[in-house]
């Protein structure tokens, strides 16, 4: 994809419920801006029309290619501190390693909070990224939008005020 194509994708995903379809290494990828809670919008990833919860484990190829990797500690810093409370630094270090307090785990989220990391992840983990050709529905919608635009241009003056004709001459 070219730089201009990425700008088009970003523009389409800059408003609620904006959707972009891509073809990525043979997969049909749909990116859609969805609301996950009040005033919180994210970019959802749909691969071949599906968004599966099993991808969160990271075992599927789709997860590693398209989903957002999130790494967390097994124990929060507060829990680590509570467990190691009362121990010397040397004991805490040894005991912490034995218990695995520094261990982390990774899961894969089905959405991206912003466009930049999504773009970088797609480029880094895939070879071929292309805009998908428009569907028949998208083509029909474009024709309707063009007709509406032409109609508005016909009925508006240069200042943007609609031309009004009186119903009853005065």
C-alpha positions as CSV (number, residue, x, y, z in Angstrom):
1,X,0.0,0.0,0.0
2,X,1.1,3.5,-0.7
3,X,1.3,6.4,1.8
4,X,-1.8,7.9,0.2
5,X,-3.7,4.6,0.7
6,X,-2.8,4.6,4.4
7,X,-4.0,8.1,4.7
8,X,-7.3,7.1,3.1
9,X,-7.6,4.2,5.5
10,X,-6.9,6.5,8.5
11,X,-9.5,9.0,7.3
12,X,-12.2,6.4,6.9
13,X,-11.4,5.1,10.4
14,X,-11.5,8.6,12.0
15,X,-15.2,8.7,12.7
16,X,-17.6,6.3,14.5
17,X,-18.6,3.2,12.6
18,X,-16.1,3.9,9.7
19,X,-15.2,0.7,7.9
20,X,-12.2,-0.3,5.7
21,X,-11.8,-3.5,3.9
22,X,-8.3,-4.8,3.2
23,X,-6.8,-7.9,1.6
24,X,-3.9,-9.1,3.7
25,X,-1.9,-12.1,2.6
26,X,-5.0,-13.8,1.3
27,X,-7.2,-12.9,4.3
28,X,-10.2,-10.6,3.9
29,X,-9.7,-8.1,6.7
30,X,-12.3,-5.6,7.8
31,X,-11.5,-2.8,10.2
32,X,-14.4,-1.0,11.8
33,X,-14.6,1.7,14.4
34,X,-17.0,0.4,17.2
35,X,-18.1,1.8,20.5
36,X,-17.1,-0.4,23.5
37,X,-18.4,1.9,26.2
38,X,-19.7,5.4,26.6
39,X,-17.5,7.8,24.7
40,X,-14.9,5.1,24.0
41,X,-14.4,4.0,20.4
42,X,-11.9,1.4,19.1
43,X,-10.9,-0.3,15.9
44,X,-12.3,-3.8,15.8
45,X,-10.6,-6.4,13.6
46,X,-12.7,-8.9,11.6
47,X,-10.9,-11.6,9.7
48,X,-12.9,-13.3,6.9
49,X,-16.0,-11.7,8.4
50,X,-15.4,-13.2,11.9
51,X,-14.0,-12.0,15.2
52,X,-13.4,-15.1,17.4
53,X,-12.7,-15.1,21.1
54,X,-10.4,-18.1,20.8
55,X,-7.9,-15.8,19.1
56,X,-7.2,-14.2,22.5
57,X,-5.1,-17.2,23.5
58,X,-2.7,-16.4,20.6
59,X,-2.5,-19.9,19.3
60,X,-4.2,-19.0,16.0
61,X,-2.3,-17.5,13.1
62,X,-4.9,-14.7,12.8
63,X,-4.2,-13.6,16.4
64,X,-0.5,-13.0,15.8
65,X,-1.1,-11.3,12.4
66,X,-4.0,-9.0,13.2
67,X,-4.8,-8.8,17.0
68,X,-3.2,-6.5,19.5
69,X,-0.7,-8.3,21.8
70,X,-1.1,-7.2,25.4
71,X,1.4,-8.3,28.1
72,X,0.6,-8.2,31.8
73,X,2.4,-9.3,35.0
74,X,1.0,-12.3,36.8
75,X,1.1,-10.3,40.0
76,X,0.4,-6.5,40.3
77,X,3.2,-4.4,41.9
78,X,0.9,-4.0,45.0
79,X,0.5,-7.8,45.3
80,X,4.2,-8.3,44.9
81,X,4.9,-5.8,47.6
82,X,2.4,-7.5,49.9
83,X,3.9,-10.9,49.3
84,X,7.5,-9.8,49.9
85,X,6.7,-7.5,52.9
86,X,9.0,-8.1,55.8
87,X,11.8,-9.7,53.9
88,X,15.3,-8.3,53.3
89,X,16.2,-7.3,49.8
90,X,18.3,-10.4,49.2
91,X,15.5,-12.7,50.5
92,X,12.9,-10.8,48.5
93,X,14.9,-11.2,45.3
94,X,15.5,-15.0,45.9
95,X,11.9,-15.6,47.1
96,X,10.4,-13.5,44.3
97,X,12.2,-15.6,41.6
98,X,11.2,-18.9,43.3
99,X,7.6,-17.8,43.2
100,X,7.8,-16.4,39.8
101,X,6.6,-12.9,40.8
102,X,8.3,-11.4,37.8
103,X,6.5,-13.7,35.3
104,X,4.3,-12.2,32.5
105,X,1.7,-13.5,30.2
106,X,0.5,-12.3,26.8
107,X,-3.0,-12.3,25.4
108,X,-4.3,-10.9,22.1
109,X,-7.0,-8.3,22.1
110,X,-9.6,-8.2,19.3
111,X,-9.5,-4.4,19.0
112,X,-7.0,-1.5,18.7
113,X,-7.4,1.8,20.6
114,X,-5.7,3.8,17.9
115,X,-4.7,3.6,14.2
116,X,-0.9,4.0,14.4
117,X,0.0,0.8,16.4
118,X,-2.5,-1.1,14.2
119,X,-0.7,0.1,11.0
120,X,2.7,-0.7,12.4
121,X,1.6,-4.2,13.5
122,X,0.1,-5.0,10.1
123,X,3.2,-3.9,8.2
124,X,5.5,-5.8,10.5
125,X,3.6,-9.1,10.5
126,X,2.3,-9.4,7.0
127,X,3.8,-9.3,3.5
128,X,1.0,-8.1,1.2
129,X,-1.5,-5.4,2.3
130,X,-3.9,-4.0,-0.3
131,X,-7.2,-2.1,-0.3
132,X,-10.0,-4.5,-1.2
133,X,-12.0,-3.6,-4.2
134,X,-15.4,-2.0,-3.4
135,X,-18.4,-4.1,-3.1
136,X,-21.6,-3.6,-5.2
137,X,-23.3,-2.1,-2.2
138,X,-20.4,0.5,-1.8
139,X,-20.6,1.3,-5.5
140,X,-24.4,1.9,-5.3
141,X,-23.9,4.1,-2.2
142,X,-21.3,6.2,-4.0
143,X,-23.7,6.8,-6.9
144,X,-26.4,7.9,-4.4
145,X,-24.0,10.2,-2.6
146,X,-23.0,11.7,-6.0
147,X,-26.6,12.2,-7.0
148,X,-27.3,13.9,-3.6
149,X,-24.3,16.2,-4.0
150,X,-25.5,17.2,-7.5
151,X,-29.0,17.9,-6.3
152,X,-27.7,20.0,-3.4
153,X,-25.4,22.0,-5.8
154,X,-28.5,22.6,-8.0
155,X,-30.6,24.0,-5.2
156,X,-28.0,26.0,-3.3
157,X,-26.8,29.5,-4.0
158,X,-23.0,30.3,-4.0
159,X,-23.3,31.5,-0.4
160,X,-24.7,28.1,0.7
161,X,-28.3,29.4,1.3
162,X,-30.9,27.2,-0.4
163,X,-32.8,28.8,-3.2
164,X,-36.4,29.4,-2.0
165,X,-39.3,30.0,-4.1
166,X,-42.4,31.5,-2.5
167,X,-45.5,29.3,-2.5
168,X,-47.8,32.3,-3.0
169,X,-46.5,35.3,-4.8
170,X,-46.8,38.5,-2.7
